[in-house]
Amino acid sequence: VIIMDRMVNVKDDSLYVTRVGSDFDVEGRRAGEWLAEYLEKQERTEEPVNIVVLQGTEGSTSMIGRTEGFNAIAEQYENWNILEQVNADYTTAKGHEVMERLLSQYKDIDVVVSQNDDMTFGALEAIEEAGLTTGVEGDIIMISFDAVKAALKLVQDGIINVDIECNPVLGEEVEKVISALENGETVDKTYPIEEKVFTIENVDEYIGDRAY
């Protein structure tokens, strides 16, 4: 058994040979590290920074990892206030609904962390409807995950500040594992996939030849 992408919750890990996929904790940490650097450049290291997090499907590997990774960085900064972390189920409709409610409840949101691009698209609609803006010149810092091409175009336009890649192109890496096993070789228990962090500074270099 070779696991791709998500993980399984088993007490006996001999039930599978290896896993190929994203390190979701690292993705969450990258988002936090980017935000820390960005706020430092803006000289916002003392004033309160109010953050809301749109989480993915409850209990999913990606939601758990991205939440834990981001929170591990957030805990290092006393001026970061996570107002709420709420499930928006990885969908555009739920992202819109949750963001609309958050905007009505909190009048001083500085950062939105959206754990996938679909939720981000919905959140952006709600923010625009509320008369606010996001991105490089906007009212709210927008952090997203996945880095699908449609979202990277919004990074190009300065609407999404940063998009943390979740690379779904796993076939080649899985093929390497299968070949190694067929040759009687020992394989590692996990193979993290290579991923990038996209901002307006580097997105032009990568957006043209993406497969997703």
C-alpha positions as CSV (number, residue, x, y, z in Angstrom):
1,V,0.0,0.0,0.0
2,I,1.4,3.4,-1.0
3,I,-0.5,6.4,0.3
4,M,-0.8,9.6,-1.9
5,D,-1.6,13.1,-0.6
6,R,-3.6,12.7,2.6
7,M,-2.6,10.5,5.5
8,V,-4.4,7.7,7.4
9,N,-4.8,7.4,11.1
10,V,-3.6,4.0,12.0
11,K,-1.8,2.6,15.1
12,D,0.1,0.1,13.0
13,D,2.1,1.9,10.4
14,S,3.3,-1.4,8.9
15,L,-0.1,-1.4,7.1
16,Y,1.4,0.9,4.5
17,V,4.8,1.0,2.9
18,T,5.2,4.7,2.3
19,R,3.4,8.0,1.8
20,V,4.1,10.5,-1.0
21,G,2.7,14.0,-0.6
22,S,2.8,17.4,0.9
23,D,4.1,18.2,4.4
24,F,1.1,20.2,5.6
25,D,2.7,21.3,8.8
26,V,5.5,22.8,6.8
27,E,3.0,24.6,4.6
28,G,1.4,26.1,7.7
29,R,4.7,27.2,9.0
30,R,5.7,28.8,5.7
31,A,2.5,30.9,5.8
32,G,3.4,32.0,9.4
33,E,7.0,32.7,8.5
34,W,6.0,34.8,5.4
35,L,3.5,36.8,7.5
36,A,6.2,37.5,10.2
37,E,8.6,38.7,7.6
38,Y,6.0,40.8,5.8
39,L,4.9,42.5,9.0
40,E,8.5,43.2,10.0
41,K,9.0,45.0,6.6
42,Q,5.9,47.0,7.3
43,E,7.3,47.8,10.8
44,R,4.1,46.3,12.4
45,T,5.9,44.2,15.1
46,E,4.4,46.1,18.0
47,E,0.8,46.9,17.2
48,P,-1.9,44.3,17.5
49,V,-2.4,42.2,14.3
50,N,-5.9,40.6,14.2
51,I,-6.1,37.3,12.3
52,V,-9.0,35.0,11.2
53,V,-8.4,31.5,9.8
54,L,-10.7,29.7,7.4
55,Q,-10.0,26.1,8.0
56,G,-10.6,23.2,5.7
57,T,-12.6,20.1,6.2
58,E,-12.6,19.1,9.9
59,G,-10.2,16.2,10.6
60,S,-8.5,16.2,7.3
61,T,-4.7,15.8,7.2
62,S,-4.2,19.1,5.4
63,M,-6.4,21.1,7.8
64,I,-4.7,19.6,10.8
65,G,-1.2,20.2,9.5
66,R,-1.8,23.7,8.2
67,T,-3.4,24.8,11.4
68,E,-0.8,23.3,13.7
69,G,2.1,24.7,11.5
70,F,0.7,28.2,11.4
71,N,-0.2,28.2,15.1
72,A,3.3,27.2,16.0
73,I,4.6,30.3,14.3
74,A,1.8,32.6,15.7
75,E,2.6,31.6,19.2
76,Q,6.0,33.3,18.9
77,Y,4.5,36.7,18.4
78,E,2.6,38.3,21.3
79,N,1.0,41.0,19.1
80,W,-0.7,38.3,16.8
81,N,-4.3,37.9,17.9
82,I,-6.1,34.9,16.3
83,L,-9.7,36.1,16.6
84,E,-11.2,32.9,15.3
85,Q,-10.4,29.7,13.5
86,V,-13.5,28.3,11.8
87,N,-14.3,25.5,9.4
88,A,-15.2,26.6,5.9
89,D,-15.0,23.1,4.4
90,Y,-12.7,23.9,1.5
91,T,-15.5,25.3,-0.6
92,T,-16.1,28.7,-2.2
93,A,-19.7,28.9,-1.0
94,K,-18.7,28.2,2.6
95,G,-15.7,30.5,2.4
96,H,-18.1,33.3,1.4
97,E,-20.6,32.5,4.1
98,V,-18.0,32.3,6.9
99,M,-16.1,35.4,5.8
100,E,-19.4,37.4,5.6
101,R,-20.1,36.4,9.2
102,L,-16.6,37.2,10.4
103,L,-16.7,40.6,8.8
104,S,-20.0,41.4,10.5
105,Q,-18.6,40.3,13.9
106,Y,-15.1,41.7,13.8
107,K,-14.5,45.2,12.5
108,D,-10.7,45.1,12.6
109,I,-9.5,42.1,10.7
110,D,-6.0,42.6,9.5
111,V,-5.2,39.1,8.1
112,V,-7.2,36.3,6.6
113,V,-5.5,32.9,6.4
114,S,-7.5,30.7,4.1
115,Q,-6.5,27.1,3.9
116,N,-7.3,26.6,0.3
117,D,-7.9,28.7,-2.8
118,D,-11.5,27.7,-3.2
119,M,-12.4,29.2,0.2
120,T,-10.2,32.2,-0.7
121,F,-12.3,32.9,-3.8
122,G,-15.5,33.0,-1.6
123,A,-13.8,35.1,1.1
124,L,-12.7,37.6,-1.5
125,E,-16.2,38.0,-2.8
126,A,-17.5,38.7,0.8
127,I,-14.7,41.2,1.5
128,E,-15.4,43.1,-1.8
129,E,-19.2,43.1,-0.9
130,A,-18.3,44.6,2.4
131,G,-16.5,47.5,0.7
132,L,-13.0,46.4,1.7
133,T,-9.9,45.4,-0.3
134,T,-7.1,42.8,0.0
135,G,-3.6,42.3,-1.0
136,V,-0.5,44.4,-1.6
137,E,-2.4,47.8,-1.5
138,G,-5.5,46.5,0.4
139,D,-7.1,46.7,3.8
140,I,-6.6,43.0,4.6
141,I,-3.6,40.8,4.1
142,M,-4.7,37.6,2.2
143,I,-2.9,34.4,2.7
144,S,-4.0,31.3,0.7
145,F,-3.0,27.7,0.1
146,D,-2.8,25.4,-2.9
147,A,-1.6,27.8,-5.6
148,V,-3.9,26.8,-8.5
149,K,-3.5,28.9,-11.6
150,A,-6.6,31.0,-11.1
151,A,-5.4,32.0,-7.6
152,L,-1.9,32.8,-8.9
153,K,-3.4,35.3,-11.3
154,L,-4.8,37.1,-8.3
155,V,-1.3,37.0,-6.8
156,Q,-0.1,38.6,-10.0
157,D,-2.7,41.3,-9.6
158,G,-1.7,41.9,-6.0
159,I,-5.1,40.8,-4.6
160,I,-3.7,37.7,-2.8
161,N,-0.5,38.5,-0.9
162,V,0.9,35.0,-0.8
163,D,-0.1,31.5,-1.9
164,I,1.5,28.5,-0.3
165,E,1.7,25.7,-2.9
166,C,0.2,22.3,-2.4
167,N,1.6,20.3,-5.2
168,P,-0.8,17.6,-6.5
169,V,1.6,16.3,-9.2
170,L,2.6,13.1,-7.4
171,G,2.6,10.5,-10.2
172,E,6.3,10.7,-11.0
173,E,7.4,10.4,-7.4
174,V,5.0,7.5,-6.8
175,E,6.4,5.8,-10.0
176,K,10.0,6.1,-8.5
177,V,8.8,4.4,-5.3
178,I,7.2,1.6,-7.2
179,S,10.3,1.0,-9.3
180,A,12.4,0.9,-6.2
181,L,10.2,-1.6,-4.6
182,E,10.1,-3.8,-7.7
183,N,14.0,-3.7,-7.6
184,G,13.9,-4.9,-4.0
185,E,15.2,-1.6,-2.6
186,T,14.2,-0.2,0.8
187,V,12.2,2.9,0.6
188,D,11.7,5.8,3.1
189,K,8.4,5.9,5.1
190,T,7.5,9.3,3.7
191,Y,8.5,11.3,0.6
192,P,7.6,15.1,0.9
193,I,6.9,16.7,-2.4
194,E,8.7,19.9,-3.5
195,E,6.6,23.0,-3.1
196,K,7.0,26.8,-3.4
197,V,5.7,30.0,-1.9
198,F,4.3,32.5,-4.4
199,T,4.2,36.2,-4.1
200,I,3.9,39.1,-6.6
201,E,7.8,39.1,-6.7
202,N,8.2,35.6,-8.1
203,V,4.8,34.4,-9.5
204,D,5.5,35.5,-13.1
205,E,8.3,33.0,-13.3
206,Y,6.1,30.0,-12.7
207,I,2.5,30.8,-13.7
208,G,2.8,30.0,-17.4
209,D,3.7,26.3,-17.4
210,R,1.6,25.0,-14.5
211,A,-0.3,21.8,-14.8
212,Y,-3.0,22.8,-12.4
